[in-house]
Amino acid sequence: MDLTHFQGSAERDIHIFRDGARLEYVETALRQIARDLAYHFIALRGDRMTNEAEALTEIARAFELPHHDDPGFKRNWDGTADYIMNMRWPHRPRSPSQLQRGHLVLYCEPAHLIAGDALSFATLLDLLGTRAEPSEGREVPLHIAIGPMSFRHEFFATLLKVERHFCRDCQLLGRAEADE
């Protein structure tokens, strides 16, 4: 995996890695890339998501949404989408340490949500792949690495409307093995 692959906004910013990839290696490499690019690294844990409610709770935790630590707070896809959409717009940091040039999201083990609630998986991928037209300035990069995915799950994902955002130039598994 190299830095240039994740620099800047790209039309194809959903990166899939396949079964067989060592998740620990992929996560370590992506964390290093995020550090090197001054990106905010976010890890979504798929083993905590088997239905819509669990998915929304994990997204709130990972993205530190308002009320993310309040189990009684009612969450919904619209509010979550608004928050994540706002992440793509440039904001003035309160301090230099808050300056993030982009975001790199690792969504690991998506098979749990695909098997338990395929509609919520489709909604989540759509939410992560949707872009806004910023009123001023450039869009802040948001790259998503998702996996490990079996061929069957990858085929299912290509049927979704965000398929056009899948990176065709990379196979994170191939790059991770080549880097070893």
N, C-alpha and C positions, 0 to 999 in steps of 0.2 A: 504494500500500500504506500502511496506517495502523497505528498502534500498537494501537488498541483491538481490532483483529481478532485479535491474538495474545496479549492479556492474559488471564491466568488459564487454568485448565483448562477444556476444552470437550469435549463429547461428540464433536463433529465437528472433529478437530484434524489431519486430513490434507488438505493444500491442494495442488491440482494446477494446474500451469501448462502451457499447450499449446505445440505446435510454433509456431515463429515468435517466441517470446519471446527476447529477447537475454539469454542466460544471465549475462553479465557484469553487466548492469543488475540482474537479479533478485538475484544474489548480493550485490552492493553494497547494495541496498536492505534485504535481509534482515539483513545484518551490522549495518547502522545500527539497525534495529529491535531486534535483540538487544542492542546496546549501550544503547540508550535504556531498555529494559525490565530491564536487568541480567540478561539471559539468557545462558547459555553457547551460543555458536554452534558448530555441528558441521557440517562439509562431508563428505558421502560422494561419492566420485568414481566414477560409474557406468562410466566408460571403463576402470576397473581391475577391473571385476567382470563376468566372462562365465560363471562357474560357481560352485558352492558354496564350494570352497576359496578362490577369489579373493575372493568376497563376505565370507566370514568373516575373511580377512586384512585387507581394507579396513575392515570394521566395527571390528576390533580396533585398527587404526591411528587411525581417525577418533575413536573413543570413548576412546582411550587405555586400553584394557583391560589388565589385568595380562599381562605377557609379550607386549605388542603388537609389540615390536621383535625377538622371537625367532622366526625363520622355522621352527625345528624344533618349536615348541610346537603340540601337537594342539588344534585348536579344534573346537567343536561348537555347534549351535544352542541346546541347553539351557543351557550355561554362558553363552553370549552373552545369551540371553533373561533369565537371572537377573540379570546385571549391569545390563542396560538397565531391567529392572523396578525394580531398586533405585534408579535415578536418579529415579524418580517419587515416591519417599518423601522427606519432609523430613529433612535431616541437619544436624547442627551443624557449621558451618564451623570450621576450625582458626584462621582469621584473618578479619578483615573483608573482605580482598581476595578471599577464596574464596566469599563470599556470592553465590550464584546463585539468582535467584528463579524460574528456569525454564530450559528448553532449547529451542532452535530448530535443527532439523536440516534442512539442504538436501541432498536426494538428487538430484543432477543426472545427467542422461543415463541414465535407467533402461532405455532400449531395449537396451543391451548385455546386461544380465542377462535381460531378457524374452526376447530372441532366443536367447541361449545356454543358459539354464536357467530356464525359466518356473516350475518348482517352487520353486527357490531365491528367485526374485523374490516369489512368493506367500508363502513362509515369512518373508522379510525384512519385507514389508509387514505381515504378521500380527504379527510380533515388535514392530515399531514402534507398531502400533495397539493392542496388548493393554494392558489396565489391571489394576492390582492394587488390592485393598482395603487401604489402609494401616491398620496397627493403631492408629495415633494421628495426629492432625493431618490437614492437608489434603494432597491429592496435589499434587506439584510439576508445573507445566505442562510438557508436552513436545509441541511442534508440529512437524509434518513438512511441508516444501514439497518436492514431487516434480515433476520435469519436465526438459526439455520432453517432453510426452507427445502422441503422435499420437492421433487419435480412436480408432483401432483398439486401441492400448495402453490408453487410458483405458477403453474398453468392456471389455477383458479384466480390468482392475483392479476394475471394478464387479461382476464375478462372484465375487470373493473375499469371505470372511466379514467382512473389515474394511471393506467398502463402507459400512457404517453410520457409519464415522468420517470419511467424506469430507465436507468442508465444501461445503455447497450455496450458501452466501451469497457466496462469493468466486470470482472468476476472476482469479488472480494476473496473467495476461497482460493482461486488460482494465484492471485497476488500475494495472499498471506503465505501460501506454501512456498512461493518463489522467494520470498523475503527471508525465509528461515535459513 
